[in-house]
Amino acid sequence: VVWMRHHGRTLKRDLESGLARAAEETGGLSAALLAAIAVGREGAETVLFLYGIVAENAGGGWVDLMLGAALGAGLAVVTAVLFMKGSRLLPQRVFFRISEVLLLLLASGLLVSGLEGFINMEWLPPLVEPVWDSGALLQDDGLLGTFAGYRARPALSILGLWVLYWIGTLWLLRAPRRSA
């Protein structure tokens, strides 16, 4: 996200010129190979992501997993179609800002899940558990808990590292660009 924020302005131009140069030099073979590798990498990433979900929910939820995967694939296709048509309702800059926020929220959720695993394996002390209990207001088994890492009864170590994640992330995103 930080890299894209700093390089996003020139990325399209750089990719197009590099692709044209590669097509001239190799007749398009290198571009086709690069596209195949990129598609394979994305597929492997999807498999690893879904495996992580299955491992976290061991013992059930296959229907939910498949439904979620199908819904995600469908939304990806719809997003790609809308993006390629150049929707005037959602400019590319806004689209990428929304994607950036969603990726950062997802990363914070993955951080919380990983830290909970460390606490369960006793590799990380919880320090104080729970710091508070907001379960009466909002449970953590919904979308916010799954996607963004919200916990109704957080351990102090998770809360502290989550806050450090957001401080570091916001600092990196606000840091001025250095010229090369």
N, C-alpha and C positions, 0 to 999 in steps of 0.2 A: 504494500500500500504506500509506504513511504517512497520507495523507488519510483512507483508509477506517478506519484504526486510531483516528483521532481523531473521526471523524464517524459511525462505524458504529452507535453506540448509539441515535442519534436519526434515522437515515436512513429507516427504514421508516415511522415516524410522519410525518416531514416529507414523504416522497413520497406517502403516502396522503392527507394533508390537501391537498397541492398538486394532486393528481390530482382529488380531489373538487371543489375550487374551480374548476379548469379545466373540468371536465365541466359544472358549473352555468353557467359563463359562456359556453361555446361549444357546448354540447350534445354533447360528446364528440369533436368534430372535432380539436381541438388534441391530445387524448390519443392519438387514432389516428395523427395525423401524427407525433407524438413517437415512438410505437412503431415506425412505419415507418422513421423516420430512424435509430433505435437499431439496428434489425435490419440496415439497409443499412450502417451504420458497422461493425458486427461482421463482416458479410460482406466488406467492403473490407479490414478488418484481417486476416481469415483469408487472403484472396488475397495481401496483401503479405507475410504471414508465410511462406506456402508459396512465394512467389516468391523470398524470401530463401534458403530451403532449396535451391530449384532452382539459384539462382545460385551458391551455395556448393559444390554438388555437380555442377557443369556437366560434361556428357559422359556422364551415366548415372544410374541409380538411379530411373528413373520408376516402376518397379513398387513399389519400396520407398516412394517418395513417396506414391503412390496408396494403398498399403496402410496407411501411417502416417496419411494424411488420413482414410481410412475408419475406422480404429481410433479415431482421435481423435474423430470425429463420433459414433461408436457409444458411446464412453465418456462423451461430453458428454450424450447422450440418457439413458444409464443414470444419470448423476449428477443430471441434472435431475429424473428420475422419483423417485429416492430422496430428493432434497432436498424435492420438493413433497409427498411422502407423510409428511414429518416423521419420518424414521427415528429411532427411539429409540436405535439403535446408535451413531449419529453426530450428536450435538447440533450445532445451527447454529454455535455458538461454535467448536467443534472443527473443523468443516468449513471455516470461514473462516480459522482459524489454519493449517490444512494448506494451503489455497489460497495464503495469504500466503507461506508458506515456499517452495512450488513456484514462485510468481511471482518471488520474489527469487533463487532458484537459476537460473531461466531467464534472468533479466536478467544475472546474472553470466556465464552461458554466452555470451550475446549480446555482452557487453562483451569477453570474451576473443576471440571470433571477429572482432569489429571491430578490436581492437588488433592481432591477427595480420594483418589486411588492411593496416593502417597500416604495420606492419613490412615486409610484402611490397612495398608501394609506396614504401618508404624514407621515409615521412613521420614515422616514429617509430623511434628507434634501439633495438635490442634490449638494449643495454648489455652484458650478459653472456648468452651463449647457448650451451648451456643452463646454468641454475643447478645443476640436478641431473638425474639420469636414473633415474626409477623405472619405466621401461618393463618391466623384468623382473618387477616386482610387479603392475603394472596398466597396461594400454595405454589410450591416450586416445581410441580409436575406438569405445568402448562407450557405454553409456547415460550414465555419469557424465561422460565427456568431451563428449558431444554436448549433454547437457541442462544440466550445471552448469559447464562450462568447465574441467574438470580437464585438465591437460596433464602428460604423463609427463616431458617435457623443456621446461620453461617458460623463456622469456627473462626476465631480471631486470625489464625495464620492464613486462611483462605481469603478473608476480608482484606487483610493487610497486603497480601501479594496481588490481589485483584486491583486494589487502589494503586499500588506501584505500577502495575501493567498500564492502567489508564494514564497515570502521570507521565510515564515514559513514552507512551504512544503519542499523547498530545504534545509533549515536548518535541519529539521527533518530527511530527507533522507541522509544527509551528517554527521549527529551526530554519533560519535563513539558508537559502541555497548557496553553496560554495562554488565558485567558478573553478573549472578544471584547468 
